[in-house]
Amino acid sequence: MTDLPIVLVVDDELRSQEALRRVLAEDFEVLTASSAAEAEERLGGEMVSAILCDQRMPGCTGVEFLKTVRDRWPDPVRMIISGYTDSEDIIAGINEAGIYQYITKPWDPDELVATVRGAIQLYRLQSDNQSVSLEMRVAASALEQVVASKRRVLKSRFGFDRIVHAEGSPMAEAIAQARKIAGYDISVLITGESGTGKELLARAVHYNSQRADKAFVVENCGALPDQLLESELFGCKKGAFTGAYEDRIGLFEQANGGTIFLDEVGETSPAFQVKLLRVLQEGEIRPLGARLTRKVDVRVIAATNRNPEEEVEAKRFRRDLYYRLAAFRLHLPPLRDRPMDIPLLAHLLLGETMKAFGKPIQGIADAALSRMRAYDWPGNVREMQNEIQRMVALAERPVLDAHLLSISLQGAGRDAVEPGPAPGITLRERVETLEEDMIRQALDRHRGNISRAADELGLSRVGLRAKLQRYGLERGSNRVN
């Protein structure tokens, strides 16, 4: 068996067959047939890449035979050899039989081999194209399944039930309202301080809407100047402005059929607000540098950390745009107004941080949670996430103690009522944590003076030294004296 491509020579003259075989045998595996019927048998049993057929044969012409071949075996590349140059035969061969090449006798051996090589290359390209087309159909189906699976994961991850809040939390009302309007195709404006979870709520609205199977795209409107923001949202043509090196599809077009989340929309300029208003009114965008507009079907969810009514009254935000964006308005309370949520959020963020850092932690000490509840959290949940990450990175014990908190939280809630013990913490660990915290506080109050701290704690200087060594409070520190 050979790996050479197969060429079928069809000619009723044996001398012609042998001449063609000698010329082609070095580069191809050559099969021969003396009639159309014999050639059909060959085609039925072999993977033929190309056919060389004489035009004048008894019973039928080469064109008639190759027309039959085209219907039954369309893959082999078909060529005619003839000593006649009748233009009608050539036209019929091209139109009816799909002839690749019309070769006239007497043929030149080198030119013939080159022609057959071209035919074999065409056959391979056609085969590759068919394989790629089939693979693309299979890949497209597989990709659709992958995308659908990922969207199901996203819908589960960003459901309303994944927004953490305790019973009686002010967050409950905002979530309940969002659930009611998620399925209605209206614009939503979410207000609240930075870090309160506006994007998280926007995603929950999207993944519980009729657009859940389409894209959800995000743009921070306060992070870019007008021209770049317009390019990001509406797209641009190459050369529309300095730095526009290629055509760009804007986020509105990418989100077609889905949802776009415009964060910090209150930071946009009056000039840009006019352009955004037109998009919302007309349902169409015009990329920078383009002459024609494009229709888009997008649900808009916007967010701002400013008071929109005050911005409208101060004429910093267009009233008509505000009404377009705020078909329904949701407000997220700051973390300081929902202290009952703080322990839940802290433990959730701890779990995420442990997974990200690969560092096991058993829980958060009661004193640390007390100070967290008493703190104002100007950065809200985002600030709490940073705090938890810092504590986990610094922790040397299995429980996150209050001394790991940043300076801004250290003095918060010292007199707060201690909550119950964190889950999974033994009584001994809780007592040790409390003892360590008391020692730290005494040292802080007495500026590291061991004698005075020991007197306050009812310990001897030697006893306090032993506890400092036990809790590692002397290690690498000059705070005690």
Secondary structure, 3 states (H helix, E strand, C coil): CCCCCEEEEECCCHHHHHHHHHHHCCCCEEEEECCHHHHHHHHHHCCEEEEEEECCCCCCCHHHHHHHHHHHCCCCEEEEEECCCCHHHHHHHHHHHCCCEEEECCCCHHHHHHHHHHHHHHHHHHHHHHHHHHHHHHHHHHHHHHHHHHHHHHHHHCCHHHCCCCCCCCHHHHHHHHHHHCCCCCCEEEECCCCCCHHHHHHHHHHCCCCCCCCEEEEECCCCCHHHHHHHHHCECCCCCCCCCCCECCHHHHCCCCEEEEECHHHCCHHHHHHHHHHHHHCEECCECCCCCEECCCEEEEEECCCHHHHHHCCCCCHHHHHHHCCEEEECCCHHHCHHHHHHHHHHHHHHHHHHHCCCCCEECHHHHHHHHHCCCCCHHHHHHHHHHHHHHHCCCCEECHHHCCHHHHCCCCCCCCCCCCCCCCHHHHHHHHHHHHHHHHHHHCCCCHHHHHHHHCCCHHHHHHHHHHCCCCCCCCCCC
